[in-house]
Amino acid sequence: MSHNPEHARRLAQNLVELLAPYEEELIALERVDPAVGALRRAVGIVIAEACYAISDRGAPQGVAPPADDEASRTR
């Protein structure tokens, strides 16, 4: 299968358009309950990783939130 950059760009854009409303809802929920922040950050990371994998045909290496970030401390 050949890699068409334009097709990959459209797939990544479609993914962002599909998932962005969920991330926005999590942002709103985080204002009410800060504990939702960890989930919101996870969703953002998944969106970014998926777009990277689609557009560059490979999963990013070593992309993860730091173990000592604020969300980890609140758990």
PEHUGI-V437018 format. One line per field, one symbol per residue. burial: I if it has 16 or more other C-alpha atoms within 10 Angstrom, else O. Layout:
burial=???
This chain:
burial=OOOOOOOIIOIIOOIIOOOOOOIOOIIOOIOOOOOIIIIIIOIIOOIIIIIIOIIOOOOOOOOOOOOOOOIOOOO
